[in-house]
Amino acid sequence: MKRLAALCLLAALPLGAWAERLRVDVLVFLNPPSGEELGTAPRHPDEKSAIAIDDVRGLAYAGIALLPENATTLAPEWATLKARRGYTPLLRLSWLQDAPVGDKGPALRVYLPTGDGISGLSGWLRLEGGRALALSADLEQVQTGADRKPLGLRLQQRRSLGMDTLHYLDSTRVGVLARVTAAAR
């Protein structure tokens, strides 16, 4: 009876109590256009509190270690996106992170300009803790529209995550594939 009570107590703990360190693998891509672009004037995600992915010291302080781009566990999905007509893979990002304590973990700021001074991907991704894990994303792909004006394609979403499961977040054009697993120390 005591063993059953202890198991019930463990099951009620937040996921952060189960795993000290998590591995997060994320792919960001553009979905095929569906007729007319439904973008808006660029609004630029609020990135003030996010840590840039090239800020090694800030990431380390937040308990995050970036992994090499080719270390992703989502390599087959990346290859599929590259091979499928109309899909445009934009970003492969993998990191190890201390399990978030509380509702909000640190946000990772991404910025991938395309070179024309207008277009590119910007925004942030955040693994959140609490009773269950969730991934929050606020990403915007800016591209030049037919009239040469900037067109913003935005994804703002929060999705609860199960461990070791591939999850899909999307908007009209911007998509994210994500998987969170327990990481060995």
Backbone bond lengths (Angstrom), bond angles and torsions (degrees), N, CA, C in turn:
res aa  C-N    CA-C-N  psi(-1)  N-CA   C-N-CA  omega(-1)  CA-C   N-CA-C  phi
1 M - - - 1.445 - - 1.529 110.63 -
2 K 1.349 116.51 -41.13 1.461 119.96 178.25 1.520 110.95 -64.19
3 R 1.343 115.88 -38.18 1.465 119.62 179.07 1.525 110.49 -63.57
4 L 1.330 117.89 -42.01 1.464 121.75 178.48 1.521 110.78 -63.42
5 A 1.320 117.16 -41.44 1.468 120.97 178.32 1.524 110.67 -63.42
6 A 1.338 116.95 -40.06 1.471 120.47 179.15 1.525 110.53 -66.30
7 L 1.332 118.17 -40.21 1.467 121.17 177.84 1.520 111.42 -64.96
8 C 1.318 116.97 -39.61 1.467 120.63 177.61 1.525 110.51 -64.22
9 L 1.328 116.80 -40.13 1.459 121.07 178.26 1.529 110.52 -63.89
10 L 1.326 117.26 -42.96 1.465 120.80 178.61 1.524 111.37 -63.84
11 A 1.320 117.78 -38.92 1.462 121.32 179.89 1.514 111.88 -65.83
12 A 1.328 117.75 -26.36 1.457 121.22 -178.92 1.521 112.89 -83.82
13 L 1.341 117.11 -10.69 1.468 119.72 180.00 1.517 110.83 -70.69
14 P 1.334 118.07 150.35 1.463 120.34 173.95 1.520 109.84 -60.36
15 L 1.342 116.24 156.04 1.449 120.90 -177.93 1.519 111.96 -57.98
16 G 1.326 117.67 -31.67 1.461 121.51 -179.97 1.515 112.08 -58.55
17 A 1.324 117.70 -25.64 1.455 120.69 178.67 1.529 111.15 -76.05
18 W 1.331 117.94 -21.37 1.451 122.48 -179.31 1.522 112.10 -79.67
19 A 1.314 117.14 -43.49 1.458 121.21 -175.16 1.521 109.35 -125.49
20 E 1.318 115.79 125.70 1.452 119.27 179.29 1.518 111.33 -75.36
21 R 1.303 117.59 -32.29 1.452 122.17 -175.55 1.523 108.44 -133.58
22 L 1.332 115.84 136.10 1.454 121.58 -178.70 1.518 110.10 -120.06
23 R 1.315 114.98 151.64 1.458 121.40 173.25 1.522 107.25 -109.93
24 V 1.324 115.86 131.35 1.461 121.79 -179.25 1.526 107.81 -120.92
25 D 1.323 116.44 127.87 1.460 122.62 175.89 1.524 107.99 -121.88
26 V 1.331 115.64 128.35 1.461 121.37 -175.26 1.525 109.67 -134.73
27 L 1.327 116.10 139.00 1.462 123.29 169.56 1.516 107.44 -120.74
28 V 1.320 117.07 134.68 1.468 122.01 174.94 1.523 106.64 -116.14
29 F 1.326 116.32 136.26 1.462 120.51 -176.12 1.523 110.06 -151.89
30 L 1.333 115.35 165.84 1.458 121.46 172.77 1.520 108.49 -101.07
31 N 1.321 116.23 133.47 1.456 122.49 174.09 1.526 108.43 -75.78
32 P 1.338 117.86 160.71 1.472 119.34 176.49 1.529 110.61 -61.39
33 P 1.335 116.61 145.10 1.468 118.88 177.32 1.523 109.95 -62.72
34 S 1.305 115.65 145.78 1.468 120.36 177.85 1.527 107.94 -118.10
35 G 1.320 115.15 83.62 1.463 119.09 -178.49 1.511 110.44 74.76
36 E 1.308 116.00 -129.74 1.462 121.55 -178.04 1.525 110.70 -77.65
37 E 1.327 116.49 137.54 1.468 121.00 177.32 1.522 109.70 -60.55
38 L 1.324 116.22 134.01 1.454 121.42 179.81 1.524 111.04 -105.59
39 G 1.313 117.31 31.47 1.456 121.35 -179.25 1.527 111.27 -75.34
40 T 1.312 114.46 174.47 1.458 122.06 179.80 1.521 108.22 -131.38
41 A 1.306 115.66 178.29 1.459 119.06 171.69 1.526 107.01 -62.02
42 P 1.334 118.34 136.90 1.469 119.91 -178.91 1.522 112.02 -54.52
43 R 1.344 116.06 135.62 1.473 121.22 -179.63 1.514 112.31 -112.66
44 H 1.315 118.32 -12.80 1.462 124.55 177.23 1.533 112.36 55.10
45 P 1.313 117.32 110.37 1.471 121.95 177.61 1.524 111.52 -57.39
46 D 1.337 115.89 147.34 1.463 121.47 177.32 1.527 108.00 -74.59
47 E 1.329 115.77 109.88 1.463 121.20 -174.26 1.519 112.44 -112.10
48 K 1.317 118.60 9.96 1.471 121.08 -171.78 1.524 113.45 -57.22
49 S 1.321 117.64 -40.07 1.462 119.33 -175.86 1.530 112.97 -94.90
50 A 1.335 117.43 1.89 1.466 120.62 -179.11 1.528 110.20 -85.03
51 I 1.325 115.25 151.18 1.466 122.15 179.57 1.527 107.95 -95.71
52 A 1.316 116.79 126.06 1.459 120.90 179.35 1.526 109.88 -62.92
53 I 1.324 116.81 143.41 1.465 119.79 -177.02 1.523 112.20 -70.46
54 D 1.327 117.63 -10.29 1.472 119.34 174.62 1.532 112.35 -100.87
55 D 1.337 117.69 6.04 1.467 122.49 178.05 1.536 108.39 -91.51
56 V 1.325 116.35 81.90 1.468 121.79 -174.05 1.526 111.37 -58.76
57 R 1.318 117.53 -43.60 1.469 121.58 -178.85 1.541 110.91 -65.12
58 G 1.329 117.26 -45.71 1.467 120.69 179.29 1.516 112.32 -63.25
59 L 1.325 116.13 -40.33 1.466 120.25 177.63 1.521 110.96 -64.26
60 A 1.334 116.68 -44.94 1.468 120.69 -179.75 1.528 110.41 -61.59
61 Y 1.322 117.28 -41.67 1.462 121.62 178.57 1.532 110.91 -61.44
62 A 1.347 116.10 -33.34 1.470 121.20 179.65 1.526 112.51 -85.00
63 G 1.343 117.80 1.14 1.460 120.51 179.29 1.515 113.48 80.30
64 I 1.351 116.83 27.98 1.462 121.76 -177.69 1.522 109.42 -119.28
65 A 1.322 116.30 135.80 1.464 122.10 174.42 1.522 108.10 -127.17
66 L 1.328 116.58 116.56 1.461 120.19 177.67 1.520 109.67 -70.91
67 L 1.316 115.37 145.42 1.454 122.13 176.63 1.527 108.27 -105.08
68 P 1.323 117.47 156.09 1.465 119.28 178.24 1.527 110.75 -58.69
69 E 1.329 115.78 148.08 1.462 121.46 -177.29 1.525 112.01 -55.06
70 N 1.328 117.01 -37.26 1.468 119.99 -177.68 1.529 112.87 -80.64
71 A 1.338 118.91 1.42 1.464 122.39 179.35 1.528 112.35 -91.08
72 T 1.310 117.65 5.04 1.457 120.54 -177.42 1.532 111.48 -62.24
73 T 1.312 115.77 145.69 1.464 120.66 172.99 1.528 110.44 -84.97
74 L 1.324 116.44 -2.61 1.462 121.28 -178.04 1.531 111.70 -103.42
75 A 1.333 117.21 27.35 1.468 120.86 179.81 1.538 112.58 -58.78
76 P 1.341 119.66 -42.10 1.472 118.17 178.42 1.539 112.63 -62.95
77 E 1.322 116.60 -38.22 1.453 120.22 179.30 1.533 110.71 -68.02
78 W 1.345 116.46 -37.90 1.469 121.18 177.29 1.542 109.39 -62.50
79 A 1.324 116.49 -45.25 1.465 120.59 179.64 1.532 110.59 -62.66
80 T 1.322 117.06 -39.96 1.466 120.75 178.38 1.524 110.94 -63.62
81 L 1.338 117.09 -43.81 1.465 120.43 178.48 1.528 111.00 -61.70
82 K 1.323 116.62 -41.51 1.466 120.38 179.74 1.532 111.49 -64.79
83 A 1.337 116.56 -34.09 1.461 120.85 -176.56 1.528 113.04 -83.32
84 R 1.315 117.71 -22.53 1.474 120.97 -175.58 1.518 110.58 -81.52
85 R 1.272 115.92 130.85 1.465 122.80 -179.68 1.532 110.24 -63.19
86 G 1.313 116.12 131.50 1.457 121.65 175.67 1.521 114.73 95.02
87 Y 1.328 118.15 -22.49 1.460 120.92 178.76 1.530 109.51 -85.66
88 T 1.318 116.38 141.39 1.462 121.06 178.67 1.518 108.91 -125.06
89 P 1.335 118.23 101.53 1.466 120.11 176.10 1.532 109.76 -66.24
90 L 1.335 116.64 134.32 1.463 121.40 -177.61 1.518 113.51 -113.10
91 L 1.334 117.91 -40.92 1.460 120.18 -170.13 1.521 110.85 -150.68
92 R 1.341 115.56 134.27 1.469 123.15 168.18 1.518 105.52 -113.51
93 L 1.316 116.64 124.93 1.457 120.46 -178.08 1.528 108.46 -139.58
94 S 1.333 115.78 127.27 1.467 121.84 177.90 1.513 108.16 -133.23
95 W 1.339 115.85 140.28 1.454 119.11 178.41 1.512 110.95 -152.66
96 L 1.346 114.44 158.41 1.455 122.74 170.69 1.513 106.56 -102.05
97 Q 1.323 116.27 140.18 1.463 120.31 -176.01 1.510 109.72 -145.00
98 D 1.331 115.77 137.92 1.451 119.64 170.03 1.516 106.93 -60.42
99 A 1.322 117.35 139.49 1.458 120.97 -179.76 1.524 109.16 -55.59
100 P 1.336 117.80 129.43 1.460 119.98 -178.59 1.527 111.08 -62.66
101 V 1.303 115.31 134.58 1.456 121.35 176.34 1.522 106.29 -97.19
102 G 1.306 117.44 121.21 1.457 119.98 -177.40 1.517 110.73 87.78
103 D 1.322 114.76 -168.06 1.457 120.75 -171.65 1.519 114.71 -74.56
104 K 1.318 118.18 -34.38 1.462 119.73 -172.77 1.513 111.59 -119.28
105 G 1.301 115.59 127.92 1.451 121.07 171.16 1.520 108.02 -97.52
106 P 1.311 117.66 179.59 1.458 120.20 178.13 1.526 111.01 -69.82
107 A 1.310 116.45 145.54 1.462 121.89 177.45 1.524 109.16 -94.90
108 L 1.327 116.51 142.27 1.461 122.60 176.86 1.518 108.40 -103.14
109 R 1.326 115.99 122.68 1.467 121.20 -179.84 1.519 109.43 -87.29
110 V 1.318 115.21 130.75 1.458 120.63 176.40 1.523 109.02 -116.49
111 Y 1.317 114.96 143.52 1.456 120.99 177.16 1.516 107.46 -150.46
112 L 1.312 116.73 115.32 1.455 122.71 -179.88 1.525 109.27 -128.62
113 P 1.334 117.74 88.33 1.464 118.84 177.97 1.525 110.27 -71.21
114 T 1.331 116.70 155.80 1.467 119.61 -179.65 1.522 112.34 -100.29
115 G 1.314 119.22 -7.31 1.454 120.37 175.30 1.515 115.03 108.03
116 D 1.325 117.65 -12.91 1.459 118.17 179.64 1.535 112.37 -91.71
117 G 1.342 116.49 1.74 1.460 120.21 179.32 1.521 113.73 81.93
118 I 1.324 117.81 -4.40 1.469 121.72 -178.33 1.524 110.53 -123.09
119 S 1.315 115.74 -50.93 1.464 121.69 -170.84 1.519 112.46 -82.10
120 G 1.324 115.34 157.36 1.452 121.28 174.19 1.515 112.24 147.58
121 L 1.320 114.30 174.06 1.459 122.58 179.06 1.518 108.87 -103.11
122 S 1.322 117.06 134.93 1.463 121.22 174.33 1.520 108.47 -145.20
123 G 1.324 115.46 160.55 1.462 120.79 178.23 1.509 110.86 139.16
124 W 1.347 115.74 -153.23 1.452 120.31 -176.55 1.521 111.14 -151.29
125 L 1.339 113.84 159.88 1.465 124.13 174.60 1.521 107.55 -128.77
126 R 1.332 118.08 142.07 1.466 121.46 -179.26 1.520 110.03 -142.28
127 L 1.337 114.64 129.73 1.457 120.68 171.08 1.518 106.84 -90.14
128 E 1.322 116.78 126.02 1.456 122.07 -177.32 1.518 109.72 -113.26
129 G 1.333 115.44 148.04 1.461 121.19 -179.44 1.511 110.90 -105.55
130 G 1.317 116.01 -141.77 1.461 121.44 -175.97 1.514 109.57 100.35
131 R 1.312 117.31 -146.07 1.473 121.28 -179.68 1.525 111.77 -65.38
132 A 1.337 116.86 -30.63 1.461 121.45 179.04 1.527 108.22 -146.02
133 L 1.302 116.12 154.88 1.457 120.19 176.89 1.519 110.49 -73.71
134 A 1.327 115.46 149.47 1.460 121.25 175.45 1.519 107.74 -147.57
135 L 1.318 115.59 153.37 1.455 121.72 173.28 1.513 107.25 -114.27
136 S 1.328 116.09 125.96 1.453 121.55 174.09 1.516 107.75 -107.97
137 A 1.319 115.86 139.94 1.457 121.45 179.92 1.515 109.15 -136.66
138 D 1.315 115.72 135.22 1.460 122.43 170.11 1.525 105.19 -134.01
139 L 1.323 115.47 95.92 1.457 122.49 -174.56 1.518 109.87 -126.03
140 E 1.323 115.31 145.34 1.462 119.93 176.34 1.523 109.15 -137.29
141 Q 1.321 114.95 127.10 1.458 121.49 172.57 1.523 106.32 -100.22
142 V 1.325 116.33 118.65 1.461 121.00 178.05 1.516 107.36 -102.48
143 Q 1.309 115.37 131.07 1.453 120.41 175.75 1.510 109.13 -139.49
144 T 1.315 115.43 164.07 1.459 120.47 -179.10 1.510 108.63 -82.86
145 G 1.337 115.87 126.20 1.455 120.94 179.08 1.525 111.23 -77.46
146 A 1.335 115.78 178.71 1.466 121.66 -178.95 1.524 111.67 -58.84
147 D 1.322 117.29 -31.11 1.470 121.23 -179.80 1.532 112.00 -90.99
148 R 1.350 116.65 13.79 1.465 124.37 179.01 1.520 113.44 69.29
149 K 1.327 118.12 11.18 1.460 121.88 175.17 1.525 108.76 -92.80
150 P 1.346 117.56 147.85 1.471 119.63 178.68 1.525 111.47 -63.73
151 L 1.307 114.86 140.01 1.458 122.58 -179.85 1.521 107.51 -125.87
152 G 1.336 117.61 122.60 1.456 122.20 -178.61 1.514 112.08 -97.55
153 L 1.328 116.45 127.34 1.461 123.64 176.22 1.517 106.67 -112.83
154 R 1.332 117.27 113.05 1.458 121.74 -166.83 1.512 112.99 -113.94
155 L 1.320 115.05 144.35 1.465 123.22 171.09 1.517 107.16 -125.94
156 Q 1.310 117.31 117.42 1.469 123.68 173.32 1.517 105.54 -128.27
157 Q 1.343 115.38 111.20 1.451 117.71 -175.85 1.519 110.55 -158.01
158 R 1.318 114.89 152.26 1.461 122.59 173.67 1.521 106.36 -127.78
159 R 1.338 116.09 129.12 1.456 120.17 -176.96 1.518 109.86 -131.52
160 S 1.340 117.12 130.13 1.464 120.94 173.27 1.521 108.33 -67.88
161 L 1.328 115.09 142.38 1.459 120.53 -175.59 1.517 111.61 -120.09
162 G 1.304 116.03 136.12 1.451 121.32 168.03 1.525 107.48 -94.45
163 M 1.297 116.88 148.73 1.469 120.87 179.56 1.531 109.98 -67.65
164 D 1.326 115.54 144.26 1.461 123.69 175.13 1.526 113.39 59.93
165 T 1.316 117.39 28.16 1.456 122.23 -179.25 1.519 108.79 -125.26
166 L 1.320 117.00 138.39 1.457 121.24 176.94 1.522 108.95 -79.61
167 H 1.330 116.06 127.14 1.462 121.67 -179.36 1.522 110.11 -117.62
168 Y 1.335 115.79 150.91 1.460 122.45 -176.75 1.515 108.79 -125.24
169 L 1.321 116.52 124.45 1.458 122.91 172.33 1.521 106.00 -115.37
170 D 1.327 117.86 140.26 1.451 117.13 178.08 1.508 112.54 -156.59
171 S 1.314 113.02 161.94 1.455 122.77 170.89 1.527 105.16 -127.64
172 T 1.308 117.60 -163.16 1.456 119.99 -178.94 1.516 111.69 -55.33
173 R 1.333 118.61 -43.20 1.456 121.09 -176.49 1.518 114.51 -124.63
174 V 1.336 120.21 -29.12 1.458 122.08 -175.38 1.526 109.05 -95.20
175 G 1.344 116.13 131.50 1.452 121.27 179.39 1.519 111.23 -128.19
176 V 1.330 115.36 154.45 1.463 122.39 177.56 1.520 108.11 -135.71
177 L 1.325 116.16 131.88 1.459 122.36 168.20 1.518 106.25 -108.30
178 A 1.332 117.73 135.38 1.465 120.84 -177.18 1.514 110.51 -143.77
179 R 1.339 114.06 145.64 1.465 120.99 174.56 1.519 107.60 -141.00
180 V 1.349 116.43 135.94 1.456 122.43 176.41 1.526 107.55 -119.25
181 T 1.326 115.68 132.30 1.459 121.73 178.69 1.520 109.25 -133.90
182 A 1.319 115.99 159.27 1.458 119.69 173.80 1.533 108.15 -71.22
183 A 1.311 116.80 137.65 1.474 121.88 -178.64 1.513 109.43 -106.29
184 A 1.300 114.81 139.59 1.471 119.47 176.09 1.525 108.25 -75.24
185 R 1.285 116.40 142.30 1.477 121.26 179.27 1.492 109.69 -80.19
